[in-house]
Amino acid sequence: MNITPSRPIDRLLAIMARLRDPERGCEWDLAQDFGTIAPYTIEEAYEVADAIERDEMNELREELGDLLFQVVFHARMAEERGLFSFDDVAQVISDKMEARHPHIFGSADGTMDETRWEALKAQEREAKGQASSMDGVARALPALLRAEKLQKRAARDGFDWPDPSGAADKLAEEATELAEADDATREEEAGDLLFAAVNVVRAYGIQPEAALRAANDKFERRYRGMETLADGGFSSLDLDAQEALWQAVKRQERG
């Protein structure tokens, strides 16, 4: 049975309703709830970012559709509980965007920048009764990104190193504490070290997530290069031989 309303979004909403129909729906879709679908939502968001990073626009179109389906899925489950509908979701974000752009949709003057954007978001948090600067930083964010956001919130209150040297000294201190930690405190000290590293990178005006993604890509590229030079025997080489291949790959990259 094909579902062919006039607008594509209406067709998608009708497909979702059919999948969740208690009598005629799909067993898998009916068995899901917000918690079981949330990991897929996160995964689809990452796949959108990956398509953008690789400049694959055909893939991006498909991945955006997958992400939109996640929104429709959550909205349908909420509507079944009498909480809100997809239209409500669209209404809320429309209201929010108009409120966050008073210089476009209202009578305010000026242009949008990060300071103004954050001030508007702070007003929204205050209206929700969120008094702490730490409120609203989602716990489900990747740890590296959440660390950066928490630190930026603190920096807006003046709680930040005045220059990169202070952050670098703290990183060295945390490295020493990790080296001296016992089994009971090693994980905590490892977390402190990573948190301090984010502070150092941020102090230089670099996004930690972007920097680490680039480092991951570089390591993967060089490792694959070593495997190619070793012609299938990389794992059997001793560490000195592997290091020699690593240096050879780096020389190849430098041309």
Phi, psi and omega in degrees: 000116179274144178247115188228061171297167187292320182262139179304323181293324177294322177297316180297317178297322179291323177297317181296319178297321179293319180296330182262007179298125184301332184259326186241007186278182180276134183301319183293311181298322180292333183279350185275158172221183183304317183294320182284334181275333184308316179299325178293323178300314179297315180300316181294324177297319177295324180291328172299311181299322181294318179296321178295315182298325180272002179055040178259090188289327175296318177294322180299317178303316181292317182292325175296324175296318178298320180291319177299322178298325177297318178297315179298320180299310180298317181296323179295316179297322178293321179295322178298331179270359181075024183269303178194170182240176176300320178299323177295320178300312180297322180295316182297314182290327177296314178300318182295315182295322177294319180293327181277356178232060182296337179282348178256312186256355180235207184255003183288153178261177174094187180235166181272133171219178185298321181298315181293319179300314181292326178295319178294319178295324178296322177297321178295318179296320179296320179296333178273000181082019179269102188274330184277147175295340180278347181295142174089000175270106190299133178291338182280354177298152170306142188303321181295315180293321180294322177300316179298315182295318178299317180294322179293324176297315180296321181297326179294338175269004180091000181270084185199158176290140180290337179206168184298336184296322178295318177295322180294320177297320179294322178298316179297320178298317181292326177296320178294317181294325176293318180297330183264358186287151173265181184301327185288333186244359187297318181295319178299316180292327176296319177297318178299321179296314180295319179298319179293324178296321176299320180298319180296311182299317181296326180297336178268009177075024182250139176284118183302319181298314180295320181295317181289324176298318178295320178294320177300314180297318180295316179297316180298317180298315181290323179295317177298325177296320177297317179299322179294315179296326181282348177055048175090355183247023186299314186295341181272352181280151174282172187297323179297318179293321178295320178296324178297320177293322178301315180293325178296319179295320178297321178294323177297321179294325180284350177079000000 
